[in-house]
Amino acid sequence: MTKTSQYTTHNRLAQLSRCFSIVLLGFGLVACHSNTTTATRDTPASVHTTQAPRILTPDWGIAAELTALGYPPIATGDLRMYEQWMGKPLPKQTIDLGIRYQPNPELIAQLNVDLVIDNFFYEHIRPMYGSVPTKSVLFKAKGDVATWQDFATATIALGQILQDAGNPQGNERVQTYLTQSQQVLQQQGQQFRHRYPNIKKLAIVQFADAGHLRLYADNSLFKVTTDQLGVSLVNFHQGNKWGFSNIELAELAKLENDSCLIVIKPFSHMLQAELDKSVLWQQLGFGHKRCMAIIDPVWSYGGGIASMRQFADQLSQTPLQGVAPPNLSSPPLSNTTKPKG
C-alpha cells in the first residue's frame, strides 16, 4: 500500500472514530435527558404549573378561597370527596395528600412547597412540613353572631399572606373578590325574594338521622349568607363551636308559615324512606303543605365566602317545594334590601 493510500485510510478511520464518538455522546445525552424526564415525571410536584407561591393546605375552606382568588393549592387532602362537598372541583393536577387529618408524610416530603396555610385543627401534622413556612387562617365567627366582617377579615389576612409570599396582587385580588362576592350575594337575594315574596326566613339543617337534625345557628356562615341575601335565619338555640345546634324532628313544628326548611345533603334514599314512614314527618308536611328544598352539600366547617356563594348558588338553582309557584318575572332593579353585617 502506498503512503498516500495509508494516509487516506488513516484519515477515514479517524473521521469514523470521531463520528462514532459523537453518536455515542448523542445517545448518552438522550439517555440522560430520558432519565431526567422520567425522574421529573415521577415527582408529583413537577406536574404543576400554578403561579408562585406553591401552596399546600390540608383545609378545604382555605383551598376553596385560594382557588377563588386564582391561586389553587398544589395539594390538599381527601381530594376525591372535595367536589362532592365544595361544589366545584380543584384543578386536575392537584395532588391528593390522603386523609386530611392524617396525610401521607412520604408524599409531602416529595413536594416542592413554598408555603403551608392551615389552622389549629391541623397543628398535629405540622412536623411533616419540615422547614416549610406555615401560616394560619381560620374562617369563623368572632362572637355569638357571625358578621360579614368576621369572614372578610380572615380573607384579607389570606391575601396578606399571599402578598408577603411574593405575590404582589394578593391584597388587590382579595378586595376585588370581596366586592364581587357581596354584589353577587345581594343580587341573588333580590332574585330569591322576588321569586318567593312570602318566604322571609330560612331554617337551614342537615339530618343526623330520621329523628335528629343539625340546625345552623347565628354563629355560622349561614347567618352571614342570609343577611347578604336579605332574609332571616331561623335560630332556636345558641350554636356550638361548629355553628349549629342539635334539635329533634318535632321542633320543626315551630317554624312559622313564612319560613322555608332548607335541607343540605347528604340526604340518602334510606333516610327518605324512613321519613316517608314517619307519622310525625307526614304531619309536618314539608315539601307538600310547607316550604322545603333539598340542596347539594355546602362546606360549613371552616368554610368562608366561597361556601356562602356556593349556598346561594344552590338556593337559586333549586325550586322550593310546598309553596306557591315562583314569580318568574324579572325583579325591579330598585327592589334592593341593604344587607346586614
Secondary structure as GFF3:
##gff-version 3
##sequence-region A 1 341
A	DSSP	alpha_helix	3	42	.	.	.	ID=ss1
A	DSSP	three_ten_helix	44	47	.	.	.	ID=ss2
A	DSSP	beta_strand	55	56	.	.	.	ID=ss3
A	DSSP	alpha_helix	60	68	.	.	.	ID=ss4
A	DSSP	beta_strand	75	76	.	.	.	ID=ss5
A	DSSP	alpha_helix	79	86	.	.	.	ID=ss6
A	DSSP	beta_strand	95	96	.	.	.	ID=ss7
A	DSSP	beta_strand	98	99	.	.	.	ID=ss8
A	DSSP	beta_strand	102	103	.	.	.	ID=ss9
A	DSSP	alpha_helix	105	110	.	.	.	ID=ss10
A	DSSP	beta_strand	115	118	.	.	.	ID=ss11
A	DSSP	three_ten_helix	120	129	.	.	.	ID=ss12
A	DSSP	beta_strand	134	136	.	.	.	ID=ss13
A	DSSP	alpha_helix	148	164	.	.	.	ID=ss14
A	DSSP	alpha_helix	170	195	.	.	.	ID=ss15
A	DSSP	beta_strand	201	209	.	.	.	ID=ss16
A	DSSP	beta_strand	212	216	.	.	.	ID=ss17
A	DSSP	alpha_helix	221	229	.	.	.	ID=ss18
A	DSSP	beta_strand	232	233	.	.	.	ID=ss19
A	DSSP	beta_strand	244	248	.	.	.	ID=ss20
A	DSSP	three_ten_helix	249	254	.	.	.	ID=ss21
A	DSSP	beta_strand	259	264	.	.	.	ID=ss22
A	DSSP	alpha_helix	269	276	.	.	.	ID=ss23
A	DSSP	alpha_helix	279	284	.	.	.	ID=ss24
A	DSSP	beta_strand	292	295	.	.	.	ID=ss25
A	DSSP	alpha_helix	305	317	.	.	.	ID=ss26
###
